[in-house]
Amino acid sequence: MPDDTRNLRLDPTSPAAPILEPQPEPAEGAGDLLITHAIHPVATPVESARAPSLDARPSNAPIYISVQVKFALALAIGVGWLAFSVAVAMPWIDSLAAIAGRPLALAVVAGIALIPGFMNAFLISSLLLDRRPPRREFDTWPAVSILIAAYNEEASIVDTLRSLANQNYPGPFEVLVIDDGSVDRTAELVAACDYPWLRLVRQPMNAGKSAALNRGLEESVHDIVVTLDGDSYLYRNALKNLVGRYLSDPAHTRAVAGTMLVRNSRRNWVTRAQEWDYFHGIAAIKRVQSLYQGTLVAQGAFSIYDRAALVEVGGWADCVGEDIVLTWALLARGYRVGHAEDACCFTNAPDTLRQFVRQRQRWSRGMIEAFRAYGGILLKPRLSTMFVWWNVLFPWLDLAYTTFFIPGMLLAFFGIFWIAGPLTLALLPMALLVNLVMYRVGSQMFARSGLCVRRNVSGFLIYAFVYSLILQPACVAGYLAELAGLRKTWGTK
């Protein structure tokens, strides 16, 4: 389990700037990861430059394994695990078939065990094979336009801007805060900030995040565009790491997603569990998708884009999942979308169960929106297309878990083992291995970045044993709401 015995903490809410001092006890709302030294802003105007191709590999470099070979190896391991799982699960399938019929028994067991097992085996293998190429060093760094769509963000917008002031980015940047008709003091607080790179853009009325970002795109001036949420806080060098990864990645890269971490994880059990979801599940799947040349979501909370590509796809669509739809628009045109695992951004996660459920419903609706707009990427001949097909399976997997596995566990408490029984315990070793590998990969990145995973045992236990009981029914509700055409709301993230 993660262990953090030290007491230096990143405190985004502290008014002290830019040096972050040790805190005897973290304040409510503070970040929960170790920081080892101070941040000093650097402002060096340079010319915009796109990096050439990567240098040749040095003679003493380790043996290179191509991405295609890594994919084949991971796929072979996944298929092998699937075959083993089918053999082990046959008695389970036979006993359930005697009650519900073989077609339904196959659908249920495949949905709650066999297909997730294949996915986990593929994910574990890919993470163990992944070796991120180093970022290049540059003599000049390009100018960047940073867009912050803000609606009623008075509680956090000043800290967000302070985190930008503390960035060690060796090139010029502009920041446009697009106030989307806020009814609080968001615009007033931004206007009072005395940063030479900051501009306030006012929307006449609340028109939604997509409209605000498109307005910012029109008024910004640089060829590289970064989006940042108004309640997010950039860790040191996050902007430099994000831009550096974008410049170092293959030439057909048009977007790179940063790494989102939970800023308010000490708030309650809801945020403590989400800390592990962001640290484990979301970060790991983005890393593997990037390995295979196509991260499926460059989240609007912190990502970088090529301006020309944004213009080419028409900017952000007016929908719930505007960042998902935009990413798929880029993928549909054959562009690559990457992931910068050490470009860390802390964000406020939903801190009530109701907010969390509504957020995940919106994410699920956004996936359906993306399929409706760009379902053709299912036929794109690229490695990451497999993850698009995974998304096709997610509604079935979530529905099987919600309608069969959860009731099956309730029946098991009364000694009825039709669905959940002794064989269900066979799922635990794979689940444990997935979490161990994710933790290893994530903690290694933290160590390189001067961060340390805090002790959050209760959050992990909730994440491991309770989280899916809430998450997957919420996703099913989101799918059904989108398919039924119910009214859409643009809430928190």
C-alpha positions as CSV (number, residue, x, y, z in Angstrom):
1,M,0.0,0.0,0.0
2,P,1.2,3.6,-0.6
3,D,3.0,5.1,2.3
4,D,3.8,8.8,2.9
5,T,5.6,9.4,6.2
6,R,6.8,12.9,5.3
7,N,5.0,16.1,5.9
8,L,6.0,18.5,3.1
9,R,2.8,19.2,1.1
10,L,1.8,21.1,-2.0
11,D,-0.7,23.7,-0.9
12,P,-2.3,25.4,-3.9
13,T,-4.6,27.5,-1.7
14,S,-1.8,29.1,0.3
15,P,-1.5,32.9,-0.4
16,A,2.3,32.6,-0.2
17,A,3.8,32.8,-3.6
18,P,5.8,31.5,-5.4
19,I,7.7,29.5,-2.9
20,L,5.7,26.7,-1.3
21,E,6.7,26.1,2.3
22,P,6.3,22.9,4.4
23,Q,2.9,22.6,6.1
24,P,2.5,21.1,9.5
25,E,-0.9,19.8,8.6
26,P,-2.6,20.1,5.1
27,A,-5.4,22.6,4.9
28,E,-8.8,21.7,3.5
29,G,-8.6,21.9,-0.3
30,A,-4.8,21.5,-0.4
31,G,-3.1,19.1,-2.8
32,D,-1.9,15.9,-1.3
33,L,1.4,15.2,-2.9
34,L,5.0,15.9,-1.9
35,I,6.9,18.8,-3.3
36,T,10.6,19.0,-2.8
37,H,11.8,22.4,-3.8
38,A,10.6,25.9,-4.7
39,I,9.2,27.1,-8.0
40,H,10.7,30.2,-9.7
41,P,9.0,31.8,-12.7
42,V,11.1,32.4,-15.8
43,A,10.2,34.7,-18.6
44,T,12.4,34.4,-21.7
45,P,10.9,35.5,-25.0
46,V,11.9,33.2,-27.8
47,E,10.7,32.3,-31.3
48,S,8.2,29.6,-31.9
49,A,9.7,26.4,-33.2
50,R,8.5,22.9,-33.9
51,A,11.0,20.1,-33.1
52,P,12.5,18.1,-35.9
53,S,12.5,14.3,-35.8
54,L,14.1,12.6,-32.8
55,D,17.8,12.1,-32.8
56,A,19.3,8.7,-33.6
57,R,19.5,6.3,-30.8
58,P,22.9,6.2,-29.1
59,S,25.0,3.1,-29.5
60,N,24.7,2.0,-25.9
61,A,20.9,2.3,-25.8
62,P,18.8,-0.7,-24.7
63,I,17.3,-3.0,-27.4
64,Y,14.5,-1.2,-29.1
65,I,11.1,-3.0,-29.4
66,S,8.8,-1.4,-31.9
67,V,5.3,-0.3,-30.9
68,Q,3.9,-2.9,-33.2
69,V,5.8,-5.7,-31.5
70,K,4.7,-4.4,-28.1
71,F,1.1,-4.4,-29.3
72,A,1.4,-7.9,-30.6
73,L,2.9,-9.2,-27.4
74,A,0.3,-7.5,-25.2
75,L,-2.5,-8.8,-27.4
76,A,-1.1,-12.4,-27.3
77,I,-0.9,-12.2,-23.5
78,G,-4.5,-10.9,-23.4
79,V,-5.8,-13.6,-25.7
80,G,-3.9,-16.2,-23.7
81,W,-5.4,-15.0,-20.4
82,L,-8.9,-15.0,-22.1
83,A,-8.4,-18.6,-23.2
84,F,-7.4,-19.6,-19.7
85,S,-10.3,-17.7,-18.2
86,V,-12.8,-19.4,-20.5
87,A,-11.5,-22.9,-19.4
88,V,-11.7,-22.0,-15.7
89,A,-15.2,-20.4,-16.1
90,M,-16.8,-23.3,-17.9
91,P,-18.3,-24.8,-14.7
92,W,-19.6,-21.3,-13.8
93,I,-21.2,-20.9,-17.3
94,D,-22.7,-24.4,-17.2
95,S,-24.3,-23.9,-13.8
96,L,-25.7,-20.5,-14.8
97,A,-26.9,-21.9,-18.1
98,A,-29.0,-24.5,-16.3
99,I,-31.0,-21.7,-14.8
100,A,-31.0,-18.9,-17.5
101,G,-30.0,-20.6,-20.7
102,R,-26.6,-20.8,-22.4
103,P,-26.8,-17.6,-24.5
104,L,-27.6,-15.4,-21.4
105,A,-25.1,-17.3,-19.3
106,L,-22.3,-16.6,-21.9
107,A,-23.3,-12.9,-22.1
108,V,-23.3,-12.5,-18.3
109,V,-20.0,-14.3,-17.6
110,A,-18.3,-12.7,-20.6
111,G,-19.5,-9.2,-19.5
112,I,-18.5,-9.4,-15.9
113,A,-15.4,-11.6,-16.1
114,L,-14.0,-12.7,-19.4
115,I,-13.8,-9.5,-21.4
116,P,-12.7,-7.4,-18.4
117,G,-10.0,-10.0,-17.7
118,F,-8.7,-9.7,-21.3
119,M,-8.7,-5.9,-21.0
120,N,-6.8,-6.0,-17.8
121,A,-4.2,-8.5,-19.1
122,F,-3.6,-6.4,-22.2
123,L,-3.3,-3.3,-20.0
124,I,-0.9,-4.8,-17.6
125,S,1.3,-6.1,-20.4
126,S,1.3,-2.8,-22.2
127,L,2.3,-0.9,-19.1
128,L,5.2,-3.2,-18.4
129,L,6.4,-2.9,-22.0
130,D,6.0,0.9,-22.1
131,R,9.2,2.9,-22.2
132,R,8.4,6.6,-22.8
133,P,10.9,8.2,-25.2
134,P,12.8,11.1,-23.5
135,R,11.7,14.7,-24.3
136,R,14.1,16.7,-26.4
137,E,16.0,19.7,-25.2
138,F,15.3,22.9,-27.1
139,D,17.2,26.1,-27.5
140,T,14.0,28.0,-28.2
141,W,10.5,27.3,-27.0
142,P,7.3,28.3,-28.8
143,A,4.8,30.9,-27.7
144,V,1.6,29.4,-26.2
145,S,-2.0,30.6,-25.9
146,I,-3.7,29.3,-22.7
147,L,-7.5,29.4,-22.7
148,I,-9.4,29.2,-19.4
149,A,-13.2,29.0,-19.8
150,A,-14.6,30.2,-16.4
151,Y,-18.1,30.2,-15.1
152,N,-18.6,31.1,-11.4
153,E,-15.0,30.2,-10.4
154,E,-14.4,32.9,-7.8
155,A,-13.3,30.4,-5.3
156,S,-10.4,29.1,-7.3
157,I,-9.6,31.3,-10.4
158,V,-6.9,33.4,-8.5
159,D,-5.1,30.2,-7.5
160,T,-5.3,28.9,-11.0
161,L,-3.6,32.0,-12.3
162,R,-1.0,32.0,-9.6
163,S,-0.1,28.4,-10.6
164,L,0.6,29.8,-14.1
165,A,2.7,32.6,-12.7
166,N,4.8,30.0,-11.0
167,Q,5.5,27.9,-14.1
168,N,9.1,27.5,-15.2
169,Y,8.2,27.8,-18.9
170,P,11.2,29.2,-20.9
171,G,9.0,30.9,-23.5
172,P,6.3,33.5,-23.8
173,F,2.7,32.7,-23.2
174,E,-0.6,34.5,-23.0
175,V,-3.6,33.6,-20.9
176,L,-7.2,34.3,-21.9
177,V,-9.8,33.9,-19.2
178,I,-13.1,33.7,-20.9
179,D,-15.7,34.6,-18.4
180,D,-18.8,32.8,-19.5
181,G,-21.5,35.1,-18.0
182,S,-20.5,34.4,-14.4
183,V,-22.9,35.8,-11.8
184,D,-20.3,35.8,-9.0
185,R,-17.0,37.8,-8.7
186,T,-15.0,35.7,-11.2
187,A,-14.5,38.5,-13.7
188,E,-13.8,41.1,-11.0
189,L,-11.1,38.9,-9.5
190,V,-9.4,38.3,-12.8
191,A,-9.5,41.9,-13.7
192,A,-7.7,42.7,-10.4
193,C,-4.8,40.4,-11.2
194,D,-1.7,42.3,-12.4
195,Y,-0.1,39.8,-14.8
196,P,1.2,41.2,-18.1
197,W,0.3,38.0,-19.9
198,L,-3.3,37.9,-18.7
199,R,-6.4,39.0,-20.7
200,L,-10.0,38.9,-19.6
201,V,-12.6,38.2,-22.3
202,R,-16.2,38.6,-21.3
203,Q,-19.1,36.6,-22.8
204,P,-22.3,38.7,-22.8
205,M,-24.2,35.7,-21.4
206,N,-23.7,32.1,-20.3
207,A,-23.4,30.1,-23.5
208,G,-21.5,27.0,-22.4
209,K,-17.9,25.9,-22.3
210,S,-17.7,25.1,-26.0
211,A,-18.7,28.7,-26.9
212,A,-16.3,30.2,-24.4
213,L,-13.4,28.1,-25.7
214,N,-14.2,28.9,-29.3
215,R,-14.3,32.6,-28.4
216,G,-10.9,32.3,-26.8
217,L,-9.6,30.5,-29.9
218,E,-10.7,33.4,-32.1
219,E,-9.0,36.0,-29.9
220,S,-5.8,34.2,-29.0
221,V,-2.7,34.8,-31.2
222,H,-0.3,31.8,-30.9
223,D,-0.1,28.6,-32.9
224,I,0.0,26.3,-29.9
225,V,-3.1,26.3,-27.7
226,V,-3.5,25.0,-24.2
227,T,-6.8,24.6,-22.3
228,L,-7.0,24.8,-18.6
229,D,-10.0,24.6,-16.2
230,G,-10.7,27.5,-13.9
231,D,-10.4,25.4,-10.8
232,S,-7.2,23.6,-11.7
233,Y,-3.7,24.1,-10.3
234,L,-0.6,23.3,-12.3
235,Y,2.2,21.6,-10.6
236,R,5.8,22.8,-11.2
237,N,7.0,22.6,-14.8
238,A,3.6,21.2,-15.9
239,L,3.4,23.6,-18.8
240,K,7.0,23.0,-19.9
241,N,6.5,19.2,-19.7
242,L,3.3,19.4,-21.7
243,V,4.8,21.5,-24.5
244,G,8.0,19.5,-24.5
245,R,6.1,16.2,-24.9
246,Y,4.1,17.7,-27.7
247,L,7.2,18.9,-29.5
248,S,9.1,15.6,-28.9
249,D,6.2,13.3,-30.1
250,P,5.8,12.1,-33.7
251,A,5.3,14.8,-36.2
252,H,1.6,13.9,-36.9
253,T,0.7,14.6,-33.2
254,R,-1.9,17.3,-33.0
255,A,-2.8,17.1,-29.3
256,V,-1.4,15.9,-26.0
257,A,-3.3,15.3,-22.8
258,G,-1.8,16.3,-19.5
259,T,-2.2,14.2,-16.3
260,M,-5.1,15.1,-14.0
261,L,-4.8,14.5,-10.3
262,V,-7.3,15.2,-7.5
263,R,-6.7,18.4,-5.6
264,N,-9.4,18.1,-2.9
265,S,-8.8,14.4,-2.1
266,R,-8.9,15.0,1.7
267,R,-12.4,16.4,1.6
268,N,-14.4,13.2,2.2
269,W,-14.8,9.6,1.1
270,V,-16.0,10.5,-2.4
271,T,-12.9,12.5,-3.2
272,R,-10.6,10.0,-1.5
273,A,-11.8,7.3,-3.8
274,Q,-11.5,9.4,-6.8
275,E,-7.9,10.1,-6.0
276,W,-7.1,6.5,-6.8
277,D,-9.3,6.5,-9.9
278,Y,-7.3,9.5,-11.4
279,F,-4.0,8.1,-10.2
280,H,-4.6,4.6,-11.3
281,G,-7.3,4.0,-13.9
282,I,-7.5,7.2,-15.8
283,A,-3.7,7.9,-16.0
284,A,-2.8,4.3,-16.9
285,I,-5.3,4.0,-19.7
286,K,-4.2,7.3,-21.2
287,R,-0.6,6.2,-21.0
288,V,-1.3,2.9,-22.9
289,Q,-3.5,4.6,-25.5
290,S,-0.7,7.1,-26.1
291,L,1.8,4.2,-26.5
292,Y,-0.4,2.9,-29.3
293,Q,-0.7,6.3,-31.0
294,G,-4.1,7.5,-30.0
295,T,-5.2,8.8,-26.6
296,L,-9.0,8.9,-26.9
297,V,-9.6,12.0,-24.7
298,A,-7.5,15.1,-24.6
299,Q,-9.4,16.5,-21.6
300,G,-10.3,20.2,-21.7
301,A,-9.1,20.5,-18.1
302,F,-5.4,20.5,-19.2
303,S,-4.4,19.6,-22.8
304,I,-2.4,21.1,-25.6
305,Y,-3.5,21.4,-29.3
306,D,-2.3,22.6,-32.6
307,R,-4.2,25.7,-33.6
308,A,-4.4,24.8,-37.3
309,A,-5.9,21.4,-36.4
310,L,-8.4,23.0,-34.1
311,V,-9.5,25.3,-36.9
312,E,-9.6,22.4,-39.3
313,V,-12.1,20.4,-37.1
314,G,-14.2,23.5,-36.4
315,G,-13.2,24.0,-32.8
316,W,-15.2,22.6,-29.9
317,A,-18.7,21.2,-30.7
318,D,-21.6,22.4,-28.7
319,C,-22.3,19.3,-26.7
320,V,-21.8,17.7,-23.2
321,G,-18.5,15.9,-24.1
322,E,-16.9,18.7,-26.1
323,D,-13.4,17.4,-25.4
324,I,-14.2,13.8,-26.3
325,V,-15.8,14.9,-29.6
326,L,-12.9,17.2,-30.4
327,T,-10.3,14.4,-29.8
328,W,-12.2,12.0,-32.0
329,A,-12.4,14.6,-34.7
330,L,-8.6,14.8,-34.7
331,L,-8.3,11.0,-34.7
332,A,-10.8,10.7,-37.5
333,R,-8.4,12.9,-39.6
334,G,-5.5,10.5,-39.0
335,Y,-3.8,12.7,-36.4
336,R,-2.1,11.3,-33.3
337,V,-3.1,12.3,-29.8
338,G,-0.5,11.8,-27.0
339,H,-0.2,11.9,-23.3
340,A,2.3,13.7,-21.0
341,E,2.4,11.6,-17.8
342,D,4.5,14.1,-15.9
343,A,2.6,17.3,-16.9
344,C,0.6,17.2,-13.6
345,C,-2.5,19.3,-13.0
346,F,-4.5,19.2,-9.8
347,T,-8.3,19.6,-10.2
348,N,-11.2,19.7,-7.8
349,A,-13.1,16.4,-8.1
350,P,-16.9,16.2,-7.3
351,D,-17.2,16.1,-3.6
352,T,-20.7,14.8,-3.2
353,L,-22.1,11.5,-4.4
354,R,-24.7,13.3,-6.5
355,Q,-22.1,15.5,-8.3
356,F,-20.0,12.4,-8.9
357,V,-22.8,10.5,-10.5
358,R,-23.8,13.4,-12.6
359,Q,-20.2,13.9,-13.8
360,R,-19.9,10.2,-14.9
361,Q,-23.3,10.3,-16.6
362,R,-22.0,13.3,-18.6
363,W,-18.8,11.5,-19.5
364,S,-20.9,8.5,-20.7
365,R,-23.1,10.7,-22.7
366,G,-20.1,12.4,-24.2
367,M,-18.8,9.0,-25.4
368,I,-22.1,8.3,-27.2
369,E,-21.9,11.8,-28.7
370,A,-18.5,11.0,-30.1
371,F,-19.7,7.8,-31.6
372,R,-22.5,9.6,-33.3
373,A,-20.2,12.2,-34.8
374,Y,-17.1,10.1,-35.6
375,G,-18.1,6.5,-35.4
376,G,-16.0,5.9,-38.6
377,I,-12.8,5.8,-36.5
378,L,-13.9,2.2,-35.7
379,L,-12.6,1.4,-39.1
380,K,-9.3,3.4,-39.0
381,P,-6.3,1.0,-39.5
382,R,-4.3,2.0,-36.4
383,L,-3.4,0.3,-33.2
384,S,-5.4,2.5,-31.0
385,T,-8.6,1.6,-32.8
386,M,-8.8,-1.4,-30.5
387,F,-9.6,1.1,-27.6
388,V,-12.4,2.5,-29.7
389,W,-13.9,-1.0,-29.9
390,W,-13.5,-1.3,-26.2
391,N,-15.7,1.8,-25.9
392,V,-18.3,-0.1,-27.9
393,L,-18.2,-2.8,-25.3
394,F,-18.4,-0.6,-22.3
395,P,-22.2,-0.2,-22.3
396,W,-22.6,-3.9,-22.4
397,L,-20.0,-4.4,-19.6
398,D,-21.5,-1.7,-17.4
399,L,-25.0,-3.1,-18.0
400,A,-23.9,-6.7,-17.2
401,Y,-22.3,-5.5,-14.0
402,T,-25.2,-3.4,-13.0
403,T,-28.1,-5.8,-13.8
404,F,-26.4,-9.2,-13.0
405,F,-23.3,-8.9,-10.9
406,I,-24.6,-6.5,-8.3
407,P,-27.8,-8.6,-7.8
408,G,-25.7,-11.7,-7.9
409,M,-23.6,-10.5,-4.9
410,L,-26.8,-9.8,-3.0
411,L,-28.1,-13.3,-3.7
412,A,-24.7,-14.7,-2.6
413,F,-25.3,-13.3,0.9
414,F,-28.3,-15.6,1.1
415,G,-26.4,-18.6,-0.1
416,I,-27.6,-18.4,-3.7
417,F,-24.5,-18.6,-5.9
418,W,-26.0,-18.4,-9.4
419,I,-23.8,-15.5,-10.5
420,A,-21.4,-14.5,-7.7
421,G,-19.9,-17.5,-6.0
422,P,-16.6,-19.2,-5.2
423,L,-15.4,-18.9,-8.8
424,T,-15.9,-15.1,-8.6
425,L,-12.8,-15.1,-6.3
426,A,-10.7,-16.0,-9.4
427,L,-11.2,-12.4,-10.5
428,L,-9.3,-11.0,-7.5
429,P,-5.7,-11.9,-8.5
430,M,-6.0,-10.1,-11.8
431,A,-7.6,-7.1,-10.1
432,L,-4.8,-7.0,-7.6
433,L,-2.1,-7.3,-10.2
434,V,-3.7,-4.5,-12.2
435,N,-3.6,-2.2,-9.2
436,L,0.0,-3.2,-8.3
437,V,1.3,-2.4,-11.8
438,M,-0.6,0.9,-12.0
439,Y,0.8,1.9,-8.6
440,R,4.3,1.0,-9.7
441,V,4.1,3.0,-12.9
442,G,2.4,6.0,-11.2
443,S,4.7,6.1,-8.2
444,Q,7.8,5.9,-10.4
445,M,6.6,9.0,-12.3
446,F,5.8,10.7,-9.0
447,A,9.4,10.0,-7.8
448,R,10.9,11.5,-10.9
449,S,8.7,14.6,-10.5
450,G,9.5,15.2,-6.8
451,L,6.1,13.9,-5.6
452,C,5.1,11.2,-3.2
453,V,1.9,9.2,-3.0
454,R,0.2,9.9,0.3
455,R,-1.3,7.2,2.5
456,N,-4.9,6.9,1.6
457,V,-5.9,3.4,2.7
458,S,-9.6,4.1,3.2
459,G,-9.8,5.7,-0.2
460,F,-8.2,2.7,-1.9
461,L,-10.5,0.2,-0.1
462,I,-13.5,2.3,-1.3
463,Y,-12.0,2.4,-4.8
464,A,-11.3,-1.3,-4.9
465,F,-14.5,-2.7,-3.4
466,V,-17.3,0.0,-3.6
467,Y,-16.4,2.4,-6.5
468,S,-17.7,0.2,-9.3
469,L,-21.0,-0.3,-7.4
470,I,-21.6,3.4,-8.0
471,L,-19.7,4.1,-11.1
472,Q,-21.1,1.5,-13.5
473,P,-24.8,2.1,-12.7
474,A,-24.1,5.8,-13.2
475,C,-22.6,5.1,-16.6
476,V,-25.6,3.0,-17.6
477,A,-27.9,5.8,-16.7
478,G,-25.8,8.2,-18.8
479,Y,-25.9,5.9,-21.8
480,L,-29.7,5.5,-21.5
481,A,-30.2,9.3,-21.1
482,E,-28.2,10.1,-24.2
483,L,-30.0,7.4,-26.3
484,A,-33.3,8.6,-25.0
485,G,-32.4,12.2,-25.9
486,L,-33.0,13.6,-22.5
487,R,-32.1,17.2,-21.6
488,K,-28.4,17.8,-21.2
489,T,-26.8,19.9,-18.5
490,W,-23.3,21.3,-18.4
491,G,-22.2,20.9,-14.7
492,T,-18.8,20.4,-13.2
493,K,-16.4,18.9,-15.6
